[in-house]
Amino acid sequence: MTSLYLDVHVPAAVADQLRRLGVDVLTAREDAAAELPDAALLKRAAARGRLLFTQDIRFKSLAEDWQRTGKPFAGLVFGHQLHGSIGQYVRDLELIAKVTQPSEWWCQIERLPLR
């Protein structure tokens, strides 16, 4: 099972619904990391062994730069705020969390919603 880390751009309803479905979720706010810059948050999620979910396009660009340069991170999932609903993101993140292992996400980037 993969544990998730949600950045500050993700609505609280996503974390709430995922928890009701039995997914291990930690938010940046809960982790006292809401004010950290993206690079520090990407490192923090990796240190906690969690796949990071964001809706911030700049965060996705940062992860892509890290991926190109070989800088390690625990994986990133991006869901554009206008291209999916909370329900779609919850379903996709639940699937990701329940059927994948953290090692499968190392330095990987995925875009939601899954098709």
N, C-alpha and C positions, 0 to 999 in steps of 0.2 A: 504494500500500500504506500502511496506517495502522499506526504504531508504538504499542505499548501501554505503559502505566505501571500497575503493580499496587500497591495500597496494602498495608499490613501485615496487614490482615484476610483477605487472599486466601492460601489454602494454597500452599505452595511447589510442590506437585505440578502446579498449574495452569501456573505459569511453566515448569517443566521440560517438560511435555508440549507446550506451545505452541512452545517452542524446538526440540523434536524435529521439529515440523511446519514449521519455517522461519519462524516469526513473530518479529519484533523485539520483545523484551520487556525492560523495565527494572523492577526492583522498588524500592520505597521503601527497603528494607533495603540493597540494593546501591548505592543512590544516597546512602547515609548520611543518609536523611531519615525514618527510622522513627519518630522522636520529634517530628516537626513537627506542629503543629496542622493540622486539615483544610484551613483556608483557605490556609495556606502551601503545603500539598502540592498543592492545586488550581492554585495559581499556578506551582509548580515544574513540574508536568506540562505546563502550557501553555508555559512558557519552553523546555521541551525538545521541544515540538511533538508531544506524545503524548496519546492518548486514555486517560483514567484509568478503571480498573476497580476497583470496591470492593464489599464485602459489608457495609458499615456504613451502616445506615439514616440515621443522623445526617448522614453525608457526602452522601447523596442529598438530604436536606432542605436542606443548605447550597447545593448546586448549584442546586436549584429556586429558592431565594431569589436567587441570583446571576442566574439566568435571568430571573426576574420583574423585577429591578431593572436589567437590562442590563449587569451587570458581566461582562466577557469571561472565558471559560475555553475550554479546548481540547476540551471534551466529557467526558461521564461516562457510564459504563455501570454499572448496578447489578444485582447478582444476590443475592437474599436467600439466606442460608445454608441455609434449610430448604426452599426451593422449587426447587432444582435440584441435580444431581449435579456432581461435578468434570468428568466426561465431557461432560455437556451444556454446561457453561460453556466448556470447551476447544473443543468443536465450534463453538459460537456465536461465540466470540472469534476463532477461526481464520477463520471466514467474514467477520466484520467486518474483520479486519486485511487479508485478501487481496483483498476486492472493493470496499473503500471508500477514499476519499482523506481525509486529515486535514481538508481544508476542509469536507467534508460534516458534520463533527462539531462545528464551531465553535458553542459555546453550546447544544449539544443534549444531551438526556438520554434514555437508552434503558434499558429493564428487560429482564433475562434471566431465564429462558431465552426465546429467540425462539420464536414459535409458528408 
